[in-house]
Amino acid sequence: LNFKITGDGKDQSALQSLIKNPALKKNKALKHHKYEAFKQNLLATALGLGYLDAYFTTNKVLVDTASNQADIILTLDTGKRYAFGNIHFISPPYPTEYLKQYIPFSPGVPYTTDTLLALQKNLIDTDLFAKVKLNPDLNEIQDYAIPVNVTLTPKPSNKYTISLGFGTDSGPRGMVGWERRRKSHPGHRINLNFR
């Protein structure tokens, strides 16, 4: 097994861990699907860490039928690491200044899918949006900085709830609730509950 990583990501611990402890083992049967899965995992990890130009410069399986052995030679060139550019909220339903507080990074931070998912989670956790769509704009990359467009679909301003139950001490019971999300004061809500 001859695995190598070149480029800016050659010292990335996640990539080094994969090639130092591969699913493929010396003196074990060569199974092509395991080899392909290993390659895809290695490439996906590089892409997820922001090495969007990563590719295999060497990708060989040399089979010696006389000795029933195979040599695997695999070199991944990560290329340069990308960073986050500016975050653009497209036609936001709330003021941009309010929404910026949920961005967990600043421009220039290395681009990773985990960081992008953290932004999505922060916006979903506000309970203000029915949909949160993040679109890295790969057509507008400048100096390896990727701008991200965020499209938010707000939840309805009014939310109604109803519940019914029965307690051995209280007997039948129920609750009717109303919540108003205030667009003029983002994050502010009015709640009324009748039990």
C-alpha positions, 0 to 999 in steps of 0.5 A: 500500500502506497498512499500519499497526500500532496498540496496544502492539505498534506498535513491535515490530521483527518486526511493523515488519519485515513491513510495511516489507518486505511480500511484496506490492509496489507496481506488481506484479500483485495476487494475492489468495492473497498478500494473504491469506498476508501478512495471516495471517503478520502476525496470526500474528506478533502472536499469537506475540509475546503480543498475543493480542487482535490484530485487523484494524481496517481490511482493505480492497482497493479495486479501480479497474478503469478504471486496473487498480490496487488500493489495499490498506489494512490496520491491525492493532491489537495490543491489550495484550501478555500475559505469563506467569503461574504454571507449574502442574505437573499431578500431576507424576511428580517433585517440583515443585522439581526441575521448576522448574529447567527453566523458562527464564522467570519470571512477568511475562516477555512471553508468546511461543510461542518461550519456551513452546517453550523450556520444552517443549524443556528438559523433553523434553531431560531424557529423563525424559518420554514426553510433555510437554503445555503448556496455556496456561490462557486461562480463568484470565488475570488482569491479562494474565498467562497461567498455563500448565499442564504435564502430564508423562507419565514414561518407564518407569523401566527402559530396555533396549538391545541392539545387534549389530555386526561389526568387521574387527579384532574380529569379531562384537560386541554390547552389552546395556544397562540403565538405571534412572531413579530417581524418588526422586532425579530426574535420577539414573540407574543404567547397566549395559552389557555388551559 
